[in-house]
Amino acid sequence: MATLDGFDRALIAATQGGLPLVPRPYEAVGAVLGVSAEQVRERLAEMLAQGLIRRIGAVPNHYRLGYIANGMTVWDVDDAHIDALGERIGALPGVSHCYRRPRHLPSWPYNLFAMLHGRSRAEVEQQAAQLRTLLGDACRASDILYSSEILKKTGLRLGHVG
């Protein structure tokens, strides 16, 4: 198993709050750490390959982009079809998250979740209707759970970095 050295810890500390929002973020991180942008990119790629970090990605702030209606759609989908249908739904442009979860019967029959974002609840409901059509007869029930507050998303943090 790979271990973290001092540079790795400094790199994680410099990036765990997100990459700087500048035209050349790896150069900015490198400047803080006293290394080149190429060294930052190479080490992050190695850490990904070793499984020390899982991904590097952009997380848009939907509210600042005008998408103020956010609905987690929940679906009771026939288990025989859920994997194929989940793949199709997850690939749709309006879906930011799509995953399978176990049911908790009798009170929670839903096993497929898909997060939708819209400029209004009507827009989210229209997207959900499209998902319902795609799911067809494999879907037995559904609901939309709307966000009631904005929660800050953060990734894993190292406790004692530096």
Secondary structure as GFF3:
##gff-version 3
##sequence-region A 1 162
A	DSSP	alpha_helix	6	15	.	.	.	ID=ss1
A	DSSP	alpha_helix	25	33	.	.	.	ID=ss2
A	DSSP	alpha_helix	37	50	.	.	.	ID=ss3
A	DSSP	beta_strand	69	77	.	.	.	ID=ss4
A	DSSP	alpha_helix	82	90	.	.	.	ID=ss5
A	DSSP	beta_strand	95	100	.	.	.	ID=ss6
A	DSSP	beta_strand	112	118	.	.	.	ID=ss7
A	DSSP	alpha_helix	121	135	.	.	.	ID=ss8
A	DSSP	three_ten_helix	136	138	.	.	.	ID=ss9
A	DSSP	beta_strand	139	146	.	.	.	ID=ss10
###
